[in-house]
Amino acid sequence: QVQLVESGGGLVQPGGSLRLSCAASGFTFSAYYMRWYRQTPGKERESVAVISPTGGTTTYTDSVKGRFTISRDNAKNTALLQINNLKPEDTAVYYCNAGRELAGYWGQGTQVTVSS
């Protein structure tokens, strides 16, 4: 059974850091691009970071460059998102996604709230 389980979210103050994890199982993890998306009220879901199947290429949306780092450990079937210098506008539900041309899987999300 395919599963993607996010963890690591929480309530943090501006300037703080979080490390989000996505544990995958039930599919060939190393064959998929991994993405982190976020969704906040009033905005469409946006892709914030992408990493290629073997980890050689990463892409970030401009608003998170320099603060977010996506990585993966194919031996552990895990994708990570390190977030530094959190801002209130980063508040959202963060989802991991495993994608390929004709298949895709989603986790249930983890809430990140940045507030003083």
N, C-alpha and C positions, 0 to 999 in steps of 0.2 A: 504494500500500500504506500502510495506517495505521500510524503509528509514534509512540510516546511514549517519549522517552529522558531519564531523569533523570540528573543529575550533581551534583557538589558535596558529596557526603557525605564523611565521614572521621572520624578520631579527634581529638577536641579535649578540652581540659580544662574543668571546670566554670567557667562565667562567660565562656567563649569564644563566638564567633559563627561561623555558617556561612550561606552563601547557596546554596540549592538551585535548580537550573534544570530545567525540563521543556521539551524541544524537541519540537514536534508537527509532523506532516506527514501528508498523505494524506486530510485531511478539512477541512471548513469550520470552522476553529478558532474564529472569531468567533461562531459560532452555539451554542457549547457553554459550559455552566458548567465551570469548572475547580476541582478539589478536590485538596487534599493529604491523604492518609491516612497513618497509621503503624501498624505492627504490631510488637509485641514479644512474646516468649514469655510465655505465661500470660494474655494479654489478647486480646480480640477486636480486630479492625481498627477503628480509630476515625478519624473525620473530624476533622481539626484546623483546616482553613481552607477557605473556599469563596469564589469570586469569580464574579460574574455575567458574562454574555458580553461586555458592553462595559466592564466594570470599575467600574461605578457602585456596586455593593453588595458588601461583604465581610462574612463571618461567621466567628467563631472560637469554638472551644470554650473554656470558662472557664479551663482550666488553662494556656492559652498566651496569653491576652490580655495585651497589653502587651509581649510578647516576640517574637511571630511577626507577620510582615507578608506577606500574599499580594498579588501584583500580576501584571499580564499586559501583554504587548506584542503586540497583535493583528497589527501589521505584520510582526513577526518570528516569529509563531506560537510564542510562548514564555510560559510561566508561571514565576513565581519565588516562592520562599519564603525570606524573610530571617528568620533565627533569631538572636536575641540572648540573652545571659545564659543560655546552655545549662546544663541541670541533668542529673544522671545519669538521672533518670526520663524524659528525652527520648530516651534511647537506643532506637532502633528502626530498622526498615527503612521508609523514607519512599517512598510511591508517589504519583504524580500520576494523576489520573483526569479524563477529559473525558466529561461526561455531559449527556444530554438525555433527554426522556421515553422515547423508544424506541431509544436507542442509547447505548453507553458503551464507552470504551476505557481500557486500563490500560497503564502502563509496567511495567518490570521491577523498579524500585525502586533506591534508593541507601541504603547503610548509614550511619547516624549513630551514633557511639559517643562517649559523654561519660564520661570517666574520668580520674582523677588518677593 
